[in-house]
Amino acid sequence: MSAITEAALACAEGWIGTPYRHQASLRGVGCDCLGLVRGVWRELYGCEPEVPPPYAPDWAERSGEDRLTAAAERHFRRVADLGSAVPGDLLLFRFRPQFSAKHAGILAAGGRFIHAYEQAGVVRSPLAPAWARRIAGIYRFPER
């Protein structure tokens, strides 16, 4: 692990227990999966590179654009595959092959990842096969 991936993982772990709140991004108060990534970014760099526009819960199905992947490509460094990923890397998930990436989390140690899940808030979950096969992209936070 590098200094940036260690820092990203430590930040993400600090968000565990934050309640789920659509479009929010405040540790301990509420966030969704994008809000978690935005909050970790702010803790690492001080400010966000861009603020996302308002989005509905079904934005990925309706828009037809892969906005989450496009933003990751602009601001993160691509990781080749899960075998090259390290704890602290960003994971993007696509729930159906024909849809855009819609969910995000931070890879943790021991085959787990940290994400904001609607029914549970920010949790550490196993990266079970059902999640792993939905990975749409893996990205590393840029060095500071």
mmCIF file of the C-alpha atoms, coordinates in Angstrom:
data_MODEL
# 
_entry.id   MODEL 
# 
loop_
_atom_site.group_PDB 
_atom_site.id 
_atom_site.type_symbol 
_atom_site.label_atom_id 
_atom_site.label_alt_id 
_atom_site.label_comp_id 
_atom_site.label_asym_id 
_atom_site.label_entity_id 
_atom_site.label_seq_id 
_atom_site.pdbx_PDB_ins_code 
_atom_site.Cartn_x 
_atom_site.Cartn_y 
_atom_site.Cartn_z 
_atom_site.occupancy 
_atom_site.B_iso_or_equiv 
_atom_site.pdbx_formal_charge 
_atom_site.auth_seq_id 
_atom_site.auth_comp_id 
_atom_site.auth_asym_id 
_atom_site.auth_atom_id 
_atom_site.pdbx_PDB_model_num 
ATOM 1   C CA . MET A 1 1   ? 0.000   0.000   0.000   1.00 0.00 ? 1   MET A CA 1 
ATOM 2   C CA . SER A 1 2   ? 1.093   3.562   -0.630  1.00 0.00 ? 2   SER A CA 1 
ATOM 3   C CA . ALA A 1 3   ? 0.664   6.541   1.666   1.00 0.00 ? 3   ALA A CA 1 
ATOM 4   C CA . ILE A 1 4   ? -2.403  7.697   -0.289  1.00 0.00 ? 4   ILE A CA 1 
ATOM 5   C CA . THR A 1 5   ? -4.166  4.317   -0.217  1.00 0.00 ? 5   THR A CA 1 
ATOM 6   C CA . GLU A 1 6   ? -3.466  3.978   3.511   1.00 0.00 ? 6   GLU A CA 1 
ATOM 7   C CA . ALA A 1 7   ? -4.856  7.468   4.100   1.00 0.00 ? 7   ALA A CA 1 
ATOM 8   C CA . ALA A 1 8   ? -7.929  6.809   1.930   1.00 0.00 ? 8   ALA A CA 1 
ATOM 9   C CA . LEU A 1 9   ? -8.673  3.583   3.794   1.00 0.00 ? 9   LEU A CA 1 
ATOM 10  C CA . ALA A 1 10  ? -8.236  5.274   7.195   1.00 0.00 ? 10  ALA A CA 1 
ATOM 11  C CA . CYS A 1 11  ? -10.602 8.053   6.136   1.00 0.00 ? 11  CYS A CA 1 
ATOM 12  C CA . ALA A 1 12  ? -13.208 5.593   4.842   1.00 0.00 ? 12  ALA A CA 1 
ATOM 13  C CA . GLU A 1 13  ? -13.047 3.587   8.069   1.00 0.00 ? 13  GLU A CA 1 
ATOM 14  C CA . GLY A 1 14  ? -13.840 6.797   9.968   1.00 0.00 ? 14  GLY A CA 1 
ATOM 15  C CA . TRP A 1 15  ? -17.142 6.988   8.093   1.00 0.00 ? 15  TRP A CA 1 
ATOM 16  C CA . ILE A 1 16  ? -18.374 3.554   9.237   1.00 0.00 ? 16  ILE A CA 1 
ATOM 17  C CA . GLY A 1 17  ? -21.640 3.985   11.095  1.00 0.00 ? 17  GLY A CA 1 
ATOM 18  C CA . THR A 1 18  ? -22.660 7.151   9.225   1.00 0.00 ? 18  THR A CA 1 
ATOM 19  C CA . PRO A 1 19  ? -26.375 6.856   8.360   1.00 0.00 ? 19  PRO A CA 1 
ATOM 20  C CA . TYR A 1 20  ? -27.495 6.590   4.744   1.00 0.00 ? 20  TYR A CA 1 
ATOM 21  C CA . ARG A 1 21  ? -28.815 9.870   3.328   1.00 0.00 ? 21  ARG A CA 1 
ATOM 22  C CA . HIS A 1 22  ? -29.316 10.302  -0.422  1.00 0.00 ? 22  HIS A CA 1 
ATOM 23  C CA . GLN A 1 23  ? -27.020 13.039  -1.845  1.00 0.00 ? 23  GLN A CA 1 
ATOM 24  C CA . ALA A 1 24  ? -25.513 13.841  1.576   1.00 0.00 ? 24  ALA A CA 1 
ATOM 25  C CA . SER A 1 25  ? -21.786 13.834  2.341   1.00 0.00 ? 25  SER A CA 1 
ATOM 26  C CA . LEU A 1 26  ? -21.225 14.564  6.038   1.00 0.00 ? 26  LEU A CA 1 
ATOM 27  C CA . ARG A 1 27  ? -19.378 12.057  8.207   1.00 0.00 ? 27  ARG A CA 1 
ATOM 28  C CA . GLY A 1 28  ? -21.480 10.977  11.167  1.00 0.00 ? 28  GLY A CA 1 
ATOM 29  C CA . VAL A 1 29  ? -24.538 12.803  9.797   1.00 0.00 ? 29  VAL A CA 1 
ATOM 30  C CA . GLY A 1 30  ? -25.344 11.090  6.508   1.00 0.00 ? 30  GLY A CA 1 
ATOM 31  C CA . CYS A 1 31  ? -24.122 10.093  3.067   1.00 0.00 ? 31  CYS A CA 1 
ATOM 32  C CA . ASP A 1 32  ? -24.800 7.883   0.113   1.00 0.00 ? 32  ASP A CA 1 
ATOM 33  C CA . CYS A 1 33  ? -22.085 5.943   -1.706  1.00 0.00 ? 33  CYS A CA 1 
ATOM 34  C CA . LEU A 1 34  ? -20.987 8.960   -3.752  1.00 0.00 ? 34  LEU A CA 1 
ATOM 35  C CA . GLY A 1 35  ? -21.102 11.120  -0.630  1.00 0.00 ? 35  GLY A CA 1 
ATOM 36  C CA . LEU A 1 36  ? -18.718 8.701   1.082   1.00 0.00 ? 36  LEU A CA 1 
ATOM 37  C CA . VAL A 1 37  ? -16.215 9.011   -1.773  1.00 0.00 ? 37  VAL A CA 1 
ATOM 38  C CA . ARG A 1 38  ? -16.653 12.795  -1.835  1.00 0.00 ? 38  ARG A CA 1 
ATOM 39  C CA . GLY A 1 39  ? -16.063 12.978  1.916   1.00 0.00 ? 39  GLY A CA 1 
ATOM 40  C CA . VAL A 1 40  ? -12.938 10.836  1.744   1.00 0.00 ? 40  VAL A CA 1 
ATOM 41  C CA . TRP A 1 41  ? -11.662 13.043  -1.099  1.00 0.00 ? 41  TRP A CA 1 
ATOM 42  C CA . ARG A 1 42  ? -12.262 16.208  0.982   1.00 0.00 ? 42  ARG A CA 1 
ATOM 43  C CA . GLU A 1 43  ? -10.424 14.707  3.952   1.00 0.00 ? 43  GLU A CA 1 
ATOM 44  C CA . LEU A 1 44  ? -7.470  13.814  1.727   1.00 0.00 ? 44  LEU A CA 1 
ATOM 45  C CA . TYR A 1 45  ? -7.241  16.959  -0.425  1.00 0.00 ? 45  TYR A CA 1 
ATOM 46  C CA . GLY A 1 46  ? -9.231  19.710  1.315   1.00 0.00 ? 46  GLY A CA 1 
ATOM 47  C CA . CYS A 1 47  ? -11.839 20.315  -1.368  1.00 0.00 ? 47  CYS A CA 1 
ATOM 48  C CA . GLU A 1 48  ? -13.646 18.399  -4.066  1.00 0.00 ? 48  GLU A CA 1 
ATOM 49  C CA . PRO A 1 49  ? -12.451 18.559  -7.678  1.00 0.00 ? 49  PRO A CA 1 
ATOM 50  C CA . GLU A 1 50  ? -16.058 19.051  -8.797  1.00 0.00 ? 50  GLU A CA 1 
ATOM 51  C CA . VAL A 1 51  ? -19.465 19.020  -7.143  1.00 0.00 ? 51  VAL A CA 1 
ATOM 52  C CA . PRO A 1 52  ? -21.962 16.627  -8.691  1.00 0.00 ? 52  PRO A CA 1 
ATOM 53  C CA . PRO A 1 53  ? -25.297 18.013  -9.838  1.00 0.00 ? 53  PRO A CA 1 
ATOM 54  C CA . PRO A 1 54  ? -28.436 16.865  -7.995  1.00 0.00 ? 54  PRO A CA 1 
ATOM 55  C CA . TYR A 1 55  ? -29.312 13.278  -8.880  1.00 0.00 ? 55  TYR A CA 1 
ATOM 56  C CA . ALA A 1 56  ? -32.302 11.012  -8.371  1.00 0.00 ? 56  ALA A CA 1 
ATOM 57  C CA . PRO A 1 57  ? -31.913 7.508   -6.912  1.00 0.00 ? 57  PRO A CA 1 
ATOM 58  C CA . ASP A 1 58  ? -32.487 6.034   -10.384 1.00 0.00 ? 58  ASP A CA 1 
ATOM 59  C CA . TRP A 1 59  ? -30.210 8.478   -12.254 1.00 0.00 ? 59  TRP A CA 1 
ATOM 60  C CA . ALA A 1 60  ? -28.002 5.755   -13.760 1.00 0.00 ? 60  ALA A CA 1 
ATOM 61  C CA . GLU A 1 61  ? -30.943 3.944   -15.321 1.00 0.00 ? 61  GLU A CA 1 
ATOM 62  C CA . ARG A 1 62  ? -32.561 7.100   -16.705 1.00 0.00 ? 62  ARG A CA 1 
ATOM 63  C CA . SER A 1 63  ? -29.622 9.150   -17.935 1.00 0.00 ? 63  SER A CA 1 
ATOM 64  C CA . GLY A 1 64  ? -27.910 6.649   -20.218 1.00 0.00 ? 64  GLY A CA 1 
ATOM 65  C CA . GLU A 1 65  ? -24.607 8.330   -19.366 1.00 0.00 ? 65  GLU A CA 1 
ATOM 66  C CA . ASP A 1 66  ? -21.902 6.675   -17.297 1.00 0.00 ? 66  ASP A CA 1 
ATOM 67  C CA . ARG A 1 67  ? -21.238 9.815   -15.248 1.00 0.00 ? 67  ARG A CA 1 
ATOM 68  C CA . LEU A 1 68  ? -19.692 8.007   -12.288 1.00 0.00 ? 68  LEU A CA 1 
ATOM 69  C CA . THR A 1 69  ? -17.069 6.286   -14.444 1.00 0.00 ? 69  THR A CA 1 
ATOM 70  C CA . ALA A 1 70  ? -16.397 9.494   -16.384 1.00 0.00 ? 70  ALA A CA 1 
ATOM 71  C CA . ALA A 1 71  ? -15.734 11.386  -13.130 1.00 0.00 ? 71  ALA A CA 1 
ATOM 72  C CA . ALA A 1 72  ? -13.465 8.586   -11.860 1.00 0.00 ? 72  ALA A CA 1 
ATOM 73  C CA . GLU A 1 73  ? -11.511 8.726   -15.128 1.00 0.00 ? 73  GLU A CA 1 
ATOM 74  C CA . ARG A 1 74  ? -11.042 12.492  -14.717 1.00 0.00 ? 74  ARG A CA 1 
ATOM 75  C CA . HIS A 1 75  ? -9.869  12.473  -11.104 1.00 0.00 ? 75  HIS A CA 1 
ATOM 76  C CA . PHE A 1 76  ? -8.453  9.043   -10.181 1.00 0.00 ? 76  PHE A CA 1 
ATOM 77  C CA . ARG A 1 77  ? -5.811  6.713   -11.597 1.00 0.00 ? 77  ARG A CA 1 
ATOM 78  C CA . ARG A 1 78  ? -7.133  3.513   -13.180 1.00 0.00 ? 78  ARG A CA 1 
ATOM 79  C CA . VAL A 1 79  ? -6.084  0.193   -11.642 1.00 0.00 ? 79  VAL A CA 1 
ATOM 80  C CA . ALA A 1 80  ? -5.814  -2.693  -14.119 1.00 0.00 ? 80  ALA A CA 1 
ATOM 81  C CA . ASP A 1 81  ? -7.822  -5.315  -12.241 1.00 0.00 ? 81  ASP A CA 1 
ATOM 82  C CA . LEU A 1 82  ? -8.839  -6.594  -8.819  1.00 0.00 ? 82  LEU A CA 1 
ATOM 83  C CA . GLY A 1 83  ? -5.569  -8.516  -8.543  1.00 0.00 ? 83  GLY A CA 1 
ATOM 84  C CA . SER A 1 84  ? -3.686  -5.198  -8.746  1.00 0.00 ? 84  SER A CA 1 
ATOM 85  C CA . ALA A 1 85  ? -5.988  -3.373  -6.315  1.00 0.00 ? 85  ALA A CA 1 
ATOM 86  C CA . VAL A 1 86  ? -4.963  -2.530  -2.762  1.00 0.00 ? 86  VAL A CA 1 
ATOM 87  C CA . PRO A 1 87  ? -6.987  -1.470  0.274   1.00 0.00 ? 87  PRO A CA 1 
ATOM 88  C CA . GLY A 1 88  ? -7.886  2.187   -0.153  1.00 0.00 ? 88  GLY A CA 1 
ATOM 89  C CA . ASP A 1 89  ? -8.708  1.900   -3.868  1.00 0.00 ? 89  ASP A CA 1 
ATOM 90  C CA . LEU A 1 90  ? -12.064 3.071   -5.222  1.00 0.00 ? 90  LEU A CA 1 
ATOM 91  C CA . LEU A 1 91  ? -14.421 0.408   -6.560  1.00 0.00 ? 91  LEU A CA 1 
ATOM 92  C CA . LEU A 1 92  ? -17.260 1.229   -8.952  1.00 0.00 ? 92  LEU A CA 1 
ATOM 93  C CA . PHE A 1 93  ? -20.108 -1.215  -9.440  1.00 0.00 ? 93  PHE A CA 1 
ATOM 94  C CA . ARG A 1 94  ? -22.602 -1.797  -12.244 1.00 0.00 ? 94  ARG A CA 1 
ATOM 95  C CA . PHE A 1 95  ? -25.711 -3.709  -11.199 1.00 0.00 ? 95  PHE A CA 1 
ATOM 96  C CA . ARG A 1 96  ? -26.677 -4.725  -14.737 1.00 0.00 ? 96  ARG A CA 1 
ATOM 97  C CA . PRO A 1 97  ? -24.397 -4.986  -17.772 1.00 0.00 ? 97  PRO A CA 1 
ATOM 98  C CA . GLN A 1 98  ? -26.487 -2.579  -19.857 1.00 0.00 ? 98  GLN A CA 1 
ATOM 99  C CA . PHE A 1 99  ? -26.545 0.159   -17.190 1.00 0.00 ? 99  PHE A CA 1 
ATOM 100 C CA . SER A 1 100 ? -23.982 2.689   -16.031 1.00 0.00 ? 100 SER A CA 1 
ATOM 101 C CA . ALA A 1 101 ? -21.906 2.266   -12.894 1.00 0.00 ? 101 ALA A CA 1 
ATOM 102 C CA . LYS A 1 102 ? -24.164 3.242   -10.017 1.00 0.00 ? 102 LYS A CA 1 
ATOM 103 C CA . HIS A 1 103 ? -22.467 2.278   -6.752  1.00 0.00 ? 103 HIS A CA 1 
ATOM 104 C CA . ALA A 1 104 ? -19.081 3.039   -5.212  1.00 0.00 ? 104 ALA A CA 1 
ATOM 105 C CA . GLY A 1 105 ? -17.014 1.822   -2.294  1.00 0.00 ? 105 GLY A CA 1 
ATOM 106 C CA . ILE A 1 106 ? -13.488 1.751   -0.930  1.00 0.00 ? 106 ILE A CA 1 
ATOM 107 C CA . LEU A 1 107 ? -11.591 -1.539  -0.928  1.00 0.00 ? 107 LEU A CA 1 
ATOM 108 C CA . ALA A 1 108 ? -10.663 -2.679  2.593   1.00 0.00 ? 108 ALA A CA 1 
ATOM 109 C CA . ALA A 1 109 ? -8.361  -5.429  3.816   1.00 0.00 ? 109 ALA A CA 1 
ATOM 110 C CA . GLY A 1 110 ? -9.393  -9.057  4.079   1.00 0.00 ? 110 GLY A CA 1 
ATOM 111 C CA . GLY A 1 111 ? -11.608 -9.210  0.987   1.00 0.00 ? 111 GLY A CA 1 
ATOM 112 C CA . ARG A 1 112 ? -13.992 -6.513  2.203   1.00 0.00 ? 112 ARG A CA 1 
ATOM 113 C CA . PHE A 1 113 ? -15.064 -3.042  1.113   1.00 0.00 ? 113 PHE A CA 1 
ATOM 114 C CA . ILE A 1 114 ? -16.559 0.030   2.757   1.00 0.00 ? 114 ILE A CA 1 
ATOM 115 C CA . HIS A 1 115 ? -19.662 1.563   1.202   1.00 0.00 ? 115 HIS A CA 1 
ATOM 116 C CA . ALA A 1 116 ? -22.855 3.431   2.030   1.00 0.00 ? 116 ALA A CA 1 
ATOM 117 C CA . TYR A 1 117 ? -25.715 1.037   1.694   1.00 0.00 ? 117 TYR A CA 1 
ATOM 118 C CA . GLU A 1 118 ? -29.303 2.278   1.778   1.00 0.00 ? 118 GLU A CA 1 
ATOM 119 C CA . GLN A 1 119 ? -30.551 -0.203  4.370   1.00 0.00 ? 119 GLN A CA 1 
ATOM 120 C CA . ALA A 1 120 ? -27.490 -0.019  6.626   1.00 0.00 ? 120 ALA A CA 1 
ATOM 121 C CA . GLY A 1 121 ? -25.545 3.258   6.268   1.00 0.00 ? 121 GLY A CA 1 
ATOM 122 C CA . VAL A 1 122 ? -21.765 3.092   5.890   1.00 0.00 ? 122 VAL A CA 1 
ATOM 123 C CA . VAL A 1 123 ? -20.624 -0.459  6.531   1.00 0.00 ? 123 VAL A CA 1 
ATOM 124 C CA . ARG A 1 124 ? -17.739 -2.816  5.834   1.00 0.00 ? 124 ARG A CA 1 
ATOM 125 C CA . SER A 1 125 ? -19.063 -5.694  3.714   1.00 0.00 ? 125 SER A CA 1 
ATOM 126 C CA . PRO A 1 126 ? -17.486 -8.826  2.285   1.00 0.00 ? 126 PRO A CA 1 
ATOM 127 C CA . LEU A 1 127 ? -16.510 -8.416  -1.367  1.00 0.00 ? 127 LEU A CA 1 
ATOM 128 C CA . ALA A 1 128 ? -18.480 -11.576 -2.084  1.00 0.00 ? 128 ALA A CA 1 
ATOM 129 C CA . PRO A 1 129 ? -18.699 -12.976 -5.643  1.00 0.00 ? 129 PRO A CA 1 
ATOM 130 C CA . ALA A 1 130 ? -22.062 -11.224 -6.099  1.00 0.00 ? 130 ALA A CA 1 
ATOM 131 C CA . TRP A 1 131 ? -20.309 -7.878  -5.553  1.00 0.00 ? 131 TRP A CA 1 
ATOM 132 C CA . ALA A 1 132 ? -17.004 -8.745  -7.269  1.00 0.00 ? 132 ALA A CA 1 
ATOM 133 C CA . ARG A 1 133 ? -18.648 -9.704  -10.559 1.00 0.00 ? 133 ARG A CA 1 
ATOM 134 C CA . ARG A 1 134 ? -20.363 -6.304  -10.646 1.00 0.00 ? 134 ARG A CA 1 
ATOM 135 C CA . ILE A 1 135 ? -17.134 -4.303  -10.454 1.00 0.00 ? 135 ILE A CA 1 
ATOM 136 C CA . ALA A 1 136 ? -17.162 -1.810  -13.328 1.00 0.00 ? 136 ALA A CA 1 
ATOM 137 C CA . GLY A 1 137 ? -13.863 -0.109  -12.536 1.00 0.00 ? 137 GLY A CA 1 
ATOM 138 C CA . ILE A 1 138 ? -11.095 0.183   -9.971  1.00 0.00 ? 138 ILE A CA 1 
ATOM 139 C CA . TYR A 1 139 ? -9.309  3.460   -9.330  1.00 0.00 ? 139 TYR A CA 1 
ATOM 140 C CA . ARG A 1 140 ? -6.599  4.800   -7.068  1.00 0.00 ? 140 ARG A CA 1 
ATOM 141 C CA . PHE A 1 141 ? -6.700  8.182   -5.375  1.00 0.00 ? 141 PHE A CA 1 
ATOM 142 C CA . PRO A 1 142 ? -3.997  10.430  -6.874  1.00 0.00 ? 142 PRO A CA 1 
ATOM 143 C CA . GLU A 1 143 ? -0.887  11.189  -4.837  1.00 0.00 ? 143 GLU A CA 1 
ATOM 144 C CA . ARG A 1 144 ? -1.025  14.436  -2.890  1.00 0.00 ? 144 ARG A CA 1 
# 
